[in-house]
Amino acid sequence: MKLAALHPQLLGHWAGESQLWMSPSEPPLASHSTMEVTPAANGKFLTLRYTWVYENQEQQGLLLVGDGNKESLATAAWVDSWHQSGKVMQLVGAVQGETLAVTGHYAAPPGPDWGWRLSVQVSAAGELVLEMHNVPPGGEAELAVRAVYRR
């Protein structure tokens, strides 16, 4: 499926709650969150700009997503004021049904790189759900962030 097919469902301003798991064994930290989804570069790309709060300080993130025209490939560039230093994470994946799912990697010295899976889905109830999973080397994906937005 092409990313453009999701534009009508995604575009616009969203507000909701974000949950952050510092550890899989601890309860998540909740905060108010917003998301603004806009087209970019004549609609060939989407920007998803979001805010959330950690320790009373607003955090910001940006996901720039495009798809490979005739390929069933989605590519993304992701930055977040809390999750990353100054590096842009490159992610690759696909749009399947109502879900965009992309995966990237980040360095975790002295061990091997870890994976980072990011998905955006429009639920049957019309909610926008953003999830981020940490993927340890050779391990199962662990939920790190879940934000649920409504118009």
C-alpha positions, 0 to 999 in steps of 0.5 A: 500500500502507498503512504498517500492512501493514508493521508486523509486519515492522518493529516491534521492536529491530534491530541492525547496521552503518551506513555513512556516505559523506562523499563519493562518491569516498571509502570509507564510515565504518562504525559499530555501529547500532541501530534501534527501531521502535514504533507511535505514536498508536494505530498510525496512525504509526510511530517509527523511532529509531536510533543510530550512531557518528561519531568515537567519539560516539553520534549519534541519529535519529528518523523519525516516519512516517504515511500519508494514510489513504485516500491512497497518500501517506506523510509523515514528520518526520525529525531526526538529531543529526549530519545536521541543525541544530535543524530538523525535515525534512518528507518526502513519499512512499509505501509501495510493496511492502516499501519506504517511500520519502520525500523532503524538501529542505534549504537549501544557500546560496548555491545552490538547495535539495538533496533528501534521499531516505530509504528503509526496506525489509524485504529478502527475507532479513528484514533492515531496510535504511535508506538516505539519499541526497543529491540535488544540484539537477539531479543524480543521487542519491548514497548518503550512509548505508546501514544494515543491521539484523537482529533 
